[in-house]
Amino acid sequence: MSSGGPLTTGEWLEVFSRIGDAVRRVVLPLAGTEAGRAPLTVGAGGDTTIELDRAAEAIVLGELAGLATRGEKFSVLSEEVGRRTFGADFPLVLVDPVDGSLNAKQGVPLFGLMLAVLDGPLVSDTFAGMVLNLATGEDWTANRKHGARHSGNPLTAMPRALAGRIELLGLESNPPNLKLAQPLIERAAKIRILGSMAISIALTSTGGFGADRGASRRGDEDRPSDAVNLDPARTIFVILSFEGPDVYSQAGGLGVRVKGLSRSLAAMGYTTYLYFCGDPQLPADEDLEGGRLRLRRWCQWISAQHRGGVYDGEEGKIRDWNYSLPPSLVDNVIAPAVAEDKHVIVLGEEWHTSWSMRLISDLLYYRGLRDRVVMLWNANNTYGFNRIDWAPLNLASTVTTVSRYMKFRMWEWGQNPIVIPNGIPRESIGDPDGQAVTEVRSAADADHFWFKIGRFDPDKRWLMAVAAAAELKRRGRTVKLLMRGGREPHGAEVIGLADHAGLVVRSVAAPRDPAALATVMRESAAADVINVTSFLDESLVRVIYASADAVLANSGHEPFGLVGLEVMAAGGVAVTGSTGEDYAEAYRNALVLETDDPLEIVTELAVLKERPRVAEHLRKRGRVTARDYVWEKVIDQLMLRVDFAAERQAVKLPAMAVKQRVSRARTLRSLT
């Protein structure tokens, strides 16, 4: 067992396995005996606790209490005793010591142990779990990053033998509620009621059951609908974006957005194509995530002549994109998918793709395929709006945007888009290496340590940040402003203001890791501003977010403000503007600036120094906010909007019986 910090996912699974062995040794001799079924009290879950339940839970809580005595901090929520805190609200360990205790009480050899650990308040925040069949020793484990295993082997689901039917339906129900499952029963060849929901669900994951359902008074909400079938096995996503995951292809938040969205869709099981203007030195076609994420680098022959980044040679790339991409996409992706009775969802990003969305739609009409493809086009900024032909774009696609602020800005152009927010990767939520954070913070050695990252664009209010640093220096305070801009001309104006205001500026290449950054900062003790001139690795940026007293994301025009969310996820303090940052709440999870006056930065950040508990509160609440914007939850919202877009575009279902899908009611519950 590691003693060098919080338990890793693998270590939690080791703990669960050890608990399972101990519980099994205690429970099996009690199953079916008078001693085991002796009633004791009513548990926190509302059921009567019997001796068998108590004995199992005592083993679980004893093992977990041992972790607490060794310094581990977490909470426990159990069906029998309710919630107990061991030093922290999260991680939260969920426990059902004997799932199927009625079976165990009656001597029916089918009952299990369920253990899971979450890093947030929702079931979707689970990062490790185990179901153990206490009667047989068979187990199912899951790890957020490495998938699921069945008795130690990678979990693979057996193929279905009956097309359009449920070969074996698993149910968990009281007799009066069975009628609520009638729509599923009518589609089933056989039915099994095992008496252990955890084991039934685990068997469903292996394909043993075609479906598993707990019938209740809410059952009608989740009946299969006649909406678009979004089963990952029958749905393909295509993302079109100039920016992408390559360093060459990233100029701002768009590249980060499509990288996170495409990877999350692939991780959820969807075959996802990402077309973007990629690095000319990398393969034109590259498959990742087990083949589910398929990168298609476009315009590489132009990029080879324009090495300055994704927007170098922009006009030539637009022409090549519009000429070559639509027919290639239809011939190589959409037409084969439709031939396999699948749906395709095309997501276009930013003004560069607006023409190609229309061209793709027209080509699909000519080929008789338009009724099988849902098309959405998303605005991340107002850039290039003057070049968009809005009427054809609205005919070809459903228009979306990333914030209410952007929706209001688009009203000025006669548009009324649907708002679907940006997201962040789930793995970005967590504390960076504590030792690295401490080292960087110590190396800053200043009264105020700030960080700012983004394009050198006047909208980002770089001048406001520099002027605030100069004002602090004038007042006799030491300040360290670490910044990373881009290649834009506005950067010269920013550095010029810093020089003119009496700030000492040092420009450096990006350090490779936190230790190298700390060295640079110690060597730059005389500098007030450290200007990083090359690409900063994502892992290093997270350390800086957590180390700095504040991260200045103080834009005057911010369509969404992805940096602010990333700061919150890493446990930093975000200082945002007040435009598209729908997630930011002043003094609750962020500092929100209302003006472009540098004195507002000075006074607001003085609060953090004078009242450190405010800073601690912002870091804690920011982390909670970030969990609401993980890509999985944003994609749930996207799926609901796909239903609407499909209706508008008259997209039809495949010519087959509808499989059960993630229903509207169930998805809505996952968002609350």
LUMTOR-559348 format. One record per residue (C-alpha): x, y, z; residue in one letter. Coordinates in steps of 0.1 Angstrom, whole numbers, padded with zeros to 4 digits, always signed. Layout:
! residues N
XYZA...
//
This chain:
! residues 672
+0000+0000+0000M+0013+0034-0009S+0020+0059+0019S+0031+0088-0004G-0003+0105-0007G-0040+0097-0014P-0047+0062-0027L-0045+0057-0064T-0073+0040-0083T-0054+0008-0084G-0049+0009-0046E-0086+0015-0039W-0093-0017-0060L-0067-0036-0039E-0085-0024-0008V-0119-0035-0022F-0105-0069-0031S-0091-0074+0004R-0125-0064+0019I-0143-0088-0004G-0122-0117+0007D-0129-0109+0044A-0166-0103+0039V-0170-0136+0021R-0153-0155+0049R-0178-0141+0074V-0210-0141+0054V-0210-0176+0038L-0212-0195+0071P-0242-0172+0081L-0262-0175+0049A-0294-0195+0053G-0290-0198+0091T-0312-0187+0120E-0282-0167+0134A-0276-0149+0101G-0312-0138+0096R-0318-0126+0132A-0334-0091+0128P-0316-0062+0145L-0327-0027+0135T-0338-0006+0106V-0308+0006+0085G-0302+0040+0069A-0316+0027+0036G-0349+0019+0052G-0346-0020+0052D-0344-0041+0083T-0308-0049+0092T-0302-0086+0100I-0271-0101+0117E-0257-0111+0083L-0258-0075+0071D-0243-0062+0103R-0214-0087+0102A-0206-0078+0066A-0207-0041+0072E-0185-0044+0103A-0158-0059+0082I-0161-0032+0056V-0161-0003+0081L-0133-0019+0101G-0110-0021+0070E-0119+0015+0060L-0113+0028+0095A-0079+0013+0093G-0071+0034+0063L-0082+0065+0082A-0058+0057+0110T-0030+0056+0085R-0038+0091+0073G-0062+0085+0044E-0091+0111+0043K-0125+0102+0028F-0162+0095+0036S-0183+0064+0036V-0220+0061+0026L-0235+0027+0035S-0270+0013+0032E-0270+0002+0068E-0253+0030+0089V-0256+0059+0065G-0228+0084+0060R-0196+0086+0080R-0168+0111+0075T-0131+0102+0080F-0116+0137+0076G-0129+0147+0041A-0162+0147+0021D-0144+0132-0009F-0134+0106-0020P-0168+0091-0011L-0169+0053-0007V-0203+0037-0015L-0210+0004+0003V-0238-0022+0000D-0223-0049+0022P-0248-0076+0012V-0268-0068-0020D-0295-0095-0021G-0296-0100+0016S-0331-0116+0013L-0315-0143-0008N-0287-0148+0018A-0313-0148+0046K-0332-0176+0028Q-0302-0196+0018G-0305-0188-0019V-0268-0187-0031P-0269-0154-0051L-0259-0123-0031F-0231-0098-0036G-0210-0070-0022L-0209-0037-0039M-0181-0011-0033L-0174+0021-0053A-0154+0053-0048V-0163+0087-0062L-0145+0120-0064D-0177+0140-0066G-0213+0141-0056P-0228+0123-0086L-0228+0086-0097V-0210+0097-0128S-0180+0108-0106D-0172+0071-0098T-0135+0063-0106F-0133+0027-0093A-0157+0000-0082G-0162-0037-0076M-0191-0061-0075V-0183-0095-0059L-0206-0125-0060N-0202-0136-0024L-0216-0171-0031A-0192-0180-0060T-0162-0155-0056G-0168-0142-0092E-0160-0104-0094D-0164-0075-0117W-0141-0044-0113T-0140-0011-0131A-0113+0016-0134N-0122+0050-0149R-0090+0051-0170K-0085+0015-0178H-0119+0000-0183G-0137-0030-0167A-0125-0065-0159R-0144-0097-0152H-0126-0121-0128S-0093-0105-0137G-0097-0105-0175N-0107-0076-0197P-0145-0074-0199L-0159-0082-0233T-0197-0085-0240A-0210-0116-0258M-0228-0108-0291P-0265-0108-0292R-0282-0138-0309A-0317-0122-0314L-0317-0091-0336A-0342-0065-0323G-0352-0087-0293R-0340-0090-0257I-0327-0126-0254E-0326-0126-0216L-0342-0098-0195L-0330-0091-0160G-0356-0075-0136L-0356-0064-0100E-0391-0056-0088S-0418-0060-0062N-0448-0079-0077P-0471-0049-0078P-0447-0030-0100N-0440-0057-0126L-0466-0043-0149K-0445-0011-0153L-0419-0033-0171A-0445-0047-0195Q-0430-0029-0226P-0397-0046-0220L-0412-0080-0211I-0430-0080-0245E-0396-0077-0262R-0379-0104-0241A-0375-0141-0250A-0368-0150-0214K-0369-0133-0180I-0348-0137-0149R-0352-0120-0114I-0321-0127-0095L-0327-0107-0063G-0294-0088-0065S-0294-0056-0085M-0256-0052-0084A-0250-0087-0098I-0278-0083-0124S-0261-0051-0137I-0227-0067-0137A-0241-0096-0158L-0257-0071-0182T-0222-0056-0188S-0209-0090-0200T-0240-0095-0223G-0254-0122-0200G-0286-0101-0198F-0298-0082-0228G-0312-0055-0205A-0315-0050-0168D-0343-0029-0152R-0356-0021-0118G-0394-0016-0123A-0408+0013-0102S-0435+0039-0103R-0411+0060-0124R-0408+0032-0150G-0427+0049-0178D-0402+0077-0180E-0375+0055-0194D-0394+0035-0220R-0375+0034-0253P-0386+0063-0275S-0389+0068-0312D-0361+0095-0311A-0327+0091-0328V-0310+0059-0318N-0277+0070-0301L-0264+0036-0293D-0226+0040-0297P-0225+0009-0319A-0248+0025-0344R-0238+0062-0343T-0207+0079-0358I-0196+0114-0349F-0177+0137-0372V-0161+0169-0359I-0149+0195-0384L-0125+0222-0370S-0095+0241-0383F-0079+0237-0349E-0071+0204-0334G-0049+0184-0309P-0015+0190-0326D+0007+0217-0312V+0008+0232-0347Y-0031+0232-0347S-0037+0250-0314Q-0041+0287-0313A-0067+0291-0286G-0096+0275-0268G-0110+0259-0300L-0082+0234-0302G-0086+0225-0265V-0124+0221-0271R-0123+0197-0300V-0095+0177-0284K-0115+0171-0252G-0148+0166-0270L-0134+0141-0295S-0116+0121-0269R-0146+0120-0246S-0169+0108-0273L-0144+0080-0282A-0141+0071-0245A-0179+0067-0243M-0177+0042-0272G-0186+0064-0302Y-0165+0061-0334T-0154+0097-0338T-0137+0113-0368Y-0119+0146-0362L-0110+0165-0394Y-0086+0194-0387F-0056+0213-0402C-0029+0192-0388G+0009+0192-0384D+0024+0186-0418P+0050+0163-0402Q+0025+0139-0387L+0005+0111-0405P-0025+0122-0425A-0046+0095-0409D-0041+0084-0373E-0063+0062-0351D-0063+0065-0313L-0084+0052-0283E-0085+0017-0296G-0095+0028-0331G-0125+0048-0320R-0109+0082-0324L-0098+0087-0360R-0077+0118-0367L-0078+0131-0403R-0052+0159-0409R-0063+0181-0437W-0046+0208-0459C-0011+0193-0449Q+0004+0202-0483W-0004+0239-0475I+0007+0237-0439S+0041+0224-0451A+0046+0257-0468Q+0032+0277-0439H+0049+0266-0407R+0036+0295-0386G+0006+0275-0372G-0029+0266-0381V-0040+0300-0394Y-0008+0306-0414D-0020+0304-0451G-0056+0306-0438E-0073+0316-0471E-0056+0288-0491G-0066+0263-0464K-0102+0274-0466I-0103+0269-0503R-0087+0235-0502D-0109+0224-0473W-0141+0234-0491N-0130+0217-0524Y-0116+0184-0511S-0132+0176-0477L-0170+0173-0485P-0167+0146-0512P-0141+0127-0492S-0162+0128-0460L-0193+0116-0478V-0175+0089-0498D-0153+0075-0471N-0173+0079-0439V-0210+0088-0443I-0220+0066-0472A-0203+0035-0457P-0219+0042-0423A-0254+0046-0438V-0248+0013-0457A-0243-0003-0423E-0276+0012-0411D-0258+0037-0388K-0265+0074-0381H-0239+0101-0385V-0238+0133-0365I-0216+0161-0380V-0204+0189-0357L-0189+0219-0375G-0168+0245-0356E-0163+0282-0363E-0167+0302-0395W-0140+0284-0414H-0163+0254-0417T-0196+0272-0425S-0192+0268-0463W-0183+0231-0460S-0214+0224-0439M-0236+0236-0467R-0216+0217-0493L-0218+0185-0473I-0255+0189-0468S-0261+0196-0506D-0240+0165-0515L-0260+0144-0491L-0292+0155-0507Y-0279+0146-0542Y-0268+0112-0529R-0301+0105-0511G-0284+0104-0477L-0295+0136-0460R-0322+0120-0439D-0295+0099-0421R-0272+0127-0410V-0278+0152-0382V-0257+0184-0387M-0249+0210-0361L-0227+0241-0365W-0212+0258-0334N-0200+0293-0329A-0172+0297-0304N-0166+0334-0311N-0178+0362-0333T-0147+0361-0355Y-0155+0358-0392G-0193+0364-0387F-0191+0390-0415N-0181+0362-0439R-0208+0337-0431I-0237+0332-0454D-0262+0327-0426W-0293+0316-0446A-0278+0286-0463P-0260+0276-0430L-0293+0276-0412N-0308+0254-0439L-0280+0230-0438A-0276+0227-0400S-0288+0236-0365T-0268+0265-0351V-0254+0263-0316T-0231+0283-0294T-0213+0280-0261V-0228+0306-0237S-0258+0329-0231R-0235+0358-0238Y-0227+0344-0273M-0264+0338-0279K-0271+0375-0272F-0242+0386-0294R-0256+0364-0322M-0290+0381-0319W-0272+0411-0334E-0267+0390-0365W-0303+0378-0367G-0294+0343-0352Q-0310+0325-0323N-0286+0296-0315P-0290+0268-0290I-0266+0270-0261V-0244+0239-0253I-0215+0248-0230P-0179+0239-0233N-0165+0210-0213G-0133+0199-0196I-0118+0164-0193P-0127+0145-0162R-0091+0137-0155E-0083+0174-0153S-0102+0175-0120I-0078+0169-0091G-0048+0183-0073D-0015+0185-0092P+0016+0171-0075D+0017+0188-0041G+0055+0190-0039Q+0057+0206-0074A+0030+0232-0064V+0049+0240-0032T+0082+0244-0051E+0069+0267-0077V+0050+0288-0052R+0081+0291-0031S+0103+0300-0061A+0080+0329-0070A+0090+0346-0037D+0067+0376-0042A+0038+0392-0024D+0016+0385-0054H+0021+0356-0078F-0002+0358-0109W-0004+0338-0141F-0021+0347-0174K-0023+0326-0205I-0040+0331-0238G-0037+0348-0272R-0022+0383-0273F-0055+0399-0282D-0069+0432-0268P-0101+0414-0258D-0080+0394-0233K-0072+0426-0214R-0035+0420-0212W-0029+0457-0207L-0052+0457-0177M-0032+0429-0161A+0002+0446-0167V-0011+0479-0154A-0024+0463-0122A+0011+0447-0117A+0027+0481-0122A+0004+0497-0097E+0012+0471-0071L+0049+0477-0076K+0044+0514-0073R+0028+0508-0039R+0059+0489-0027G+0046+0454-0032R+0065+0427-0050T+0047+0410-0079V+0056+0381-0102K+0034+0380-0133L+0041+0348-0152L+0025+0350-0187M+0022+0329-0219R+0008+0347-0249G+0010+0339-0286G+0026+0353-0318R+0000+0380-0323E+0013+0416-0328P-0005+0428-0297H+0022+0411-0277G+0047+0438-0286A+0023+0464-0272E+0019+0444-0239V+0057+0441-0234I+0061+0478-0243G+0036+0489-0217L+0054+0467-0191A+0087+0484-0199D+0072+0519-0199H+0055+0512-0165A+0088+0503-0149G+0083+0466-0148L+0114+0444-0154V+0105+0418-0181V+0124+0386-0188R+0115+0364-0218S+0122+0327-0215V+0116+0295-0235A+0090+0272-0218A+0105+0251-0190P+0100+0213-0194R+0087+0206-0160D+0079+0222-0126P+0115+0219-0113A+0128+0237-0143A+0101+0264-0139L+0112+0269-0103A+0148+0273-0114T+0138+0299-0140V+0118+0318-0114M+0146+0318-0089R+0170+0330-0116E+0145+0357-0124S+0143+0371-0089A+0148+0407-0103A+0121+0403-0129A+0085+0414-0123D+0072+0398-0155V+0083+0364-0169I+0072+0361-0205N+0072+0324-0217V+0077+0324-0255T+0070+0288-0264S+0044+0261-0258F+0037+0251-0222L+0030+0215-0215D-0006+0209-0201E+0007+0192-0170S+0029+0221-0161L+0001+0246-0167V-0020+0227-0142R+0008+0230-0116V+0010+0268-0123I-0028+0271-0119Y-0027+0256-0084A+0005+0274-0074S-0005+0310-0083A-0023+0333-0060D-0046+0340-0089A-0050+0332-0126V-0060+0362-0146L-0087+0352-0172A-0100+0388-0172N-0112+0391-0207S-0135+0419-0218G-0150+0397-0246H-0150+0360-0236E-0174+0337-0255P-0171+0310-0228F-0139+0312-0208G-0124+0277-0208L-0093+0288-0189V-0114+0297-0159G-0129+0262-0157L-0095+0246-0161E-0082+0267-0132V-0111+0256-0110M-0105+0220-0119A-0068+0222-0108A-0078+0239-0075G-0067+0274-0085G-0083+0308-0080V-0099+0321-0113A-0102+0358-0119V-0127+0361-0148T-0145+0388-0167G-0182+0391-0168S-0193+0381-0203T-0194+0344-0214G-0183+0329-0182E-0217+0315-0172D-0202+0292-0146Y-0184+0320-0126A-0202+0334-0095E-0185+0363-0077A-0170+0354-0043Y-0186+0319-0045R-0163+0301-0069N-0143+0329-0086A-0134+0366-0086L-0155+0383-0113V-0143+0416-0127L-0170+0441-0138E-0148+0468-0154T-0115+0473-0173D-0100+0493-0145D-0066+0479-0133P-0075+0490-0098L-0103+0465-0097E-0077+0437-0100I-0055+0453-0073V-0084+0457-0048T-0099+0423-0055E-0067+0404-0051L-0058+0423-0020A-0089+0406-0005V-0072+0372-0011L-0041+0383+0009K-0060+0399+0037E-0086+0371+0040R-0070+0337+0031P-0101+0319+0040R-0118+0335+0011V-0092+0321-0013A-0096+0287+0003E-0133+0289-0002H-0130+0299-0039L-0106+0270-0045R-0130+0245-0029K-0162+0258-0046R-0144+0261-0079G-0136+0224-0079R-0173+0216-0073V-0183+0238-0102T-0157+0222-0125A-0173+0188-0119R-0206+0201-0135D-0187+0208-0167Y-0169+0175-0174V-0173+0165-0210W-0195+0135-0202E-0222+0158-0187K-0219+0183-0216V-0222+0154-0241I-0255+0145-0223D-0268+0179-0231Q-0255+0176-0267L-0274+0143-0271M-0307+0160-0260L-0301+0187-0286R-0294+0162-0313V-0330+0149-0308D-0343+0184-0316F-0319+0189-0345A-0329+0155-0360A-0366+0165-0358E-0359+0198-0376R-0338+0181-0402Q-0363+0152-0407A-0336+0126-0399V-0352+0091-0398K-0345+0060-0377L-0326+0031-0392P-0349+0004-0406A-0347-0018-0375M-0363-0022-0342A-0352+0006-0318V-0327-0005-0292K-0330+0009-0257Q-0311+0042-0256R-0301+0067-0230V-0335+0082-0225S-0344+0119-0221R-0357+0114-0186A-0326+0095-0175R-0302+0120-0191T-0320+0149-0175L-0316+0133-0141R-0278+0128-0148S-0275+0166-0152L-0290+0175-0118T
//
